[in-house]
Amino acid sequence: MPKIGIFPAAGGLGSSIIDHLVQRVPADQLILIARKPDSLAELSRQGATVRRADYEDPSTLDRVFDGVDVLMLISYASFEIQYRVEAHQAAIDCARRSGVKHIFYSSLAFGGDLADTSVAHVMGAHLRTERYLAELQAQGHITYTAIREGLYSESFPIYTAWFDLADPVDEITIPHDGSPPGVTWAKRDELGEATANLVAAYVQNPDTNSLSFPYVNRVLLLSGPRAYSLRETVEILGRAVGKEVRIREISTGEYAALSTHGDKHTYHGVDLAREWATAWEAIQHGETAVVSPLLGELLGREPEDYETTIRGLAREVRGRSHGVDAS
């Protein structure tokens, strides 16, 4: 059976993909690569191969993908463009030299209906990585599937000026008035499950050029079942915490100057708050409002709606504050 590599085998999406993948393929089919391999001890006991590598240290990538047939490459967590692109390309080049045949890449659901442009700064590195994969495929080096993962329902803080369910404010100040078009929020664990289903379907299909796996050399969009305007998004947050919450629109410059960011927009010593603000411009342009049925098709059920996910998160927060298990 083909060996499946996952890098980085950590973080919310990576952990979710692994959790669902081990229910579909034997653990000894997995090669898990992470900055802290000790965190994968239980999967190692189940038979998975565990290796160490780190995007931040490109030298660790050399030969780390040896023996991997299919790689699930999860994007480097950053808002940067050039640094992020170089990190992705280094991993892809090492994977190719190690003989990896197919790469699944976790992209992001900006860009509307699979457009190859976006006004969102955060999408820049994803678009360039998608293009790099396509160039390598055209040269006959690899095949690929780029998955534009929907904006996580759980990622609402970065789109709502760090709204905190544990300490909610009544006013959110962002460079957006809250009106449509909105965001097709998707639950992160369902994105992980759907992605795992894609990877499992690929490795279990002996003829990857057949119609039974029609996603080779394609960019896919996984989205939630409907778009929520940011005003609706904030109203749902308010209902979850029992408080009326409203949006106050401010300029991009005012947003960048907010003290509430702390260092949340800072990468390698550079404050990217102004660059991050282009995400709201992309939302205004409808880039995150496209509904795709593919997530539901891969799950075999209707994806969880945004309000259900947020209410669940709010229950967890209340449970922690009272010292009880709210799951």
Secondary structure, DSSP 8 states (H G I E B T S, - for coil): ---EEEES--HHHHHHHHHHHTTTS-GGGEEEEES-GGGGHHHHHTT-EEEE-BTTBGGGGTTTTTT-SEEEEE--S-S-SHHHHHHHHHHHHHHHHTT--EEEEEEES-STTT-S--S-GGGHHHHHHHHHHHHHHHTTS-EEEEEEE--BGGGHHHHTTS--TTS--SEEEESS-S-SS-B--B-HHHHHHHHHHHHHHHHT-S-TTSTTSTTTTEEEE---SS-B-HHHHHHHHHHHHTS--EEEE--HHHHHT-GGGTTTTEETTEE-HHHHTHHHHHHHTTTT----SHHHHHHTS----HHHHHHHHHHHHHHHHTTS---
